[in-house]
Amino acid sequence: MSREISSFGFVPRNANENDFETSSSSTHFPPPRTPLNSIPDPSQYLKESRIQDEHYVVDSRDKSESTRALHRTPKLTTRHGKLHSESNSAQSTPARTAPRYSLGGPCVTGRATQVLGGRGGLSSTSSSSSRVQRGVSMIDDLNLSVEAPHFELIEDPSFWRDRNVQVLIRIRPLSATERVSQGYGRCLKQESAQTLLWLGHMETRFTFDHVACETISQEKLFRVVGLPMVENCLSGYNSCMFAYGQTGSGKTYTMMGDIYEVEDQLSEDCGLTPRIFEYLFSRIRMEEESRKEEKLRFSCKCSFLEIYNEQITDLLDPSSTNLQLREDSKKGVYVENLMEYNVRNVDDVLKLLLQGASNRRMAATNMNSESSRSHSVFTCIIESHWEKDSMTHFRFARLNLVDLAGSERQKSSGAEGDRLKEAANINKSLSTLGGRFRISFLMEFL
Ligand SMILES: Nc1ncnc2c1ncn2[C@@H]1O[C@H](COP(=O)(O)OP(=O)(O)OP(=O)(O)O)[C@@H](O)[C@H]1O
């Protein structure tokens, strides 16, 4: 698990017109939220003065409601809607006042990936920790059971609607190597679908929005976090999800998984990204069908980049490297010369994912035989237009799916030479990311 939690999200206050209609089979889908990035005919655009804010990494279009909302003061809430302090949001792993105990293998802490997500700008997270001092021997604290307890996660349609930022911890099951080298000893114990207990000296309890247990399936995780995010985008909200965590904790498995189809079906082990697009296109087809009379049409375009050693490369055209980040009053923050491809179905997306994944920098370390050495960002811009009341309406949303490189300790990963340089850059960028959110978070209180 990582030491910091940082996240994106904001609460749009003045959601506006053009409710996104639900289809006849809406019982299967969460009810739509009031649309955000929905705008009337471009000729009716109002001139807006855009306030530049360097904190936002999620792009928003100029002249859109989302741009305005990004610069509003985010509402910071806990699970129960109360304000909470910054220190809560910054702790997901214990500050180690006591030494770690070793079980002889490389993995002595529980491995967990944080899936963080939100819409547009940024806000707080809802994690917190409390310490419980215990005077018993450490080995007694180890959770040695073969089976980890199962806690069901609730599929809640309002997942992204009520709280803009959600932190979900996913616990990875022990790998075969870990089981051989250290048996079933775990130093994390899940207590509920929200709390984890770190069983070190000075037990520490952490509370998150959601804790997904070892046994959660890729499909279930998608239904809990991915499906509501697609609904969000269809309602015109920018959305961002990123996986953050220690190397080998399961970020790429969670975000991508096995990217292939068997008899036109996604593999059981395929991760959030392919599932999100499979669902997105099925929803698009339904919406276009049910709103034929409005001539509703969607278009989606995708890009895929990596940040490696602080340089941006187009994963869909690896010769296009050292791309520059630019900021424009109309486009917001964007990557210059990054290719965008039109996609019409999940197959088009899978091709891009496979192509990009094959170009991503991977290497073997002691902690992960296929360690991602770069951060990757898969972006989809979803645009739609329809006719109503003699006007043409436009709506757009940006979906960012980010698989961060894992934080690592040189001692554990055994990184040397180029691997060590990569690791230093990875750790530096992750801590910059964490710091940025902390600063932004503090500003909300001032
Ligand atoms: N929930 C899970 N169930 C089964 N296997 C998993 C799970 N999560 C991860 N794994 C396996 O653990 C290994 C490491 O996972 P993965 O490569 O996704 O880690 P990572 O966090 O992306 O690492 P890095 O930061 O080094 O790239 C892989 O072999 C993956 O298949």
PDBQT file of the ligand as one rigid body, heavy atoms in Angstrom, charges set to zero:
ROOT
HETATM    1  N1  LIG A 501      -6.454  -9.670  -7.513  1.00  0.00    +0.000 N 
HETATM    2  C1  LIG A 501      -5.531 -10.476  -8.067  1.00  0.00    +0.000 A 
HETATM    3  N2  LIG A 501      -5.804 -11.782  -8.255  1.00  0.00    +0.000 NA
HETATM    4  C2  LIG A 501      -4.911 -12.609  -8.812  1.00  0.00    +0.000 A 
HETATM    5  N3  LIG A 501      -3.685 -12.217  -9.230  1.00  0.00    +0.000 NA
HETATM    6  C3  LIG A 501      -3.347 -10.939  -9.080  1.00  0.00    +0.000 A 
HETATM    7  C4  LIG A 501      -4.242  -9.995  -8.488  1.00  0.00    +0.000 A 
HETATM    8  N4  LIG A 501      -3.643  -8.797  -8.460  1.00  0.00    +0.000 NA
HETATM    9  C5  LIG A 501      -2.432  -8.992  -9.003  1.00  0.00    +0.000 A 
HETATM   10  N5  LIG A 501      -2.246 -10.258  -9.385  1.00  0.00    +0.000 N 
HETATM   11  C6  LIG A 501      -1.023 -10.818  -9.981  1.00  0.00    +0.000 C 
HETATM   12  O1  LIG A 501       0.074 -10.251  -9.268  1.00  0.00    +0.000 OA
HETATM   13  C7  LIG A 501       1.135  -9.941 -10.153  1.00  0.00    +0.000 C 
HETATM   14  C8  LIG A 501       1.489  -8.458 -10.021  1.00  0.00    +0.000 C 
HETATM   15  O2  LIG A 501       0.397  -7.682 -10.448  1.00  0.00    +0.000 OA
HETATM   16  P1  LIG A 501       0.565  -6.366 -11.331  1.00  0.00    +0.000 P 
HETATM   17  O3  LIG A 501       1.600  -6.528 -12.393  1.00  0.00    +0.000 OA
HETATM   18  O4  LIG A 501      -0.786  -5.959 -11.750  1.00  0.00    +0.000 OA
HETATM   19  O5  LIG A 501       1.144  -5.370 -10.221  1.00  0.00    +0.000 OA
HETATM   20  P2  LIG A 501       1.436  -3.806 -10.363  1.00  0.00    +0.000 P 
HETATM   21  O6  LIG A 501       0.908  -3.166  -9.126  1.00  0.00    +0.000 OA
HETATM   22  O7  LIG A 501       0.904  -3.288 -11.667  1.00  0.00    +0.000 OA
HETATM   23  O8  LIG A 501       3.022  -3.790 -10.337  1.00  0.00    +0.000 OA
HETATM   24  P3  LIG A 501       4.046  -2.680 -10.913  1.00  0.00    +0.000 P 
HETATM   25  O9  LIG A 501       3.794  -1.419 -10.194  1.00  0.00    +0.000 OA
HETATM   26  O10 LIG A 501       5.387  -3.261 -10.608  1.00  0.00    +0.000 OA
HETATM   27  O11 LIG A 501       3.762  -2.600 -12.383  1.00  0.00    +0.000 OA
HETATM   28  C9  LIG A 501       0.663 -10.315 -11.550  1.00  0.00    +0.000 C 
HETATM   29  O12 LIG A 501       1.160 -11.597 -11.848  1.00  0.00    +0.000 OA
HETATM   30  C10 LIG A 501      -0.847 -10.360 -11.425  1.00  0.00    +0.000 C 
HETATM   31  O13 LIG A 501      -1.439 -11.262 -12.340  1.00  0.00    +0.000 OA
ENDROOT
TORSDOF 0
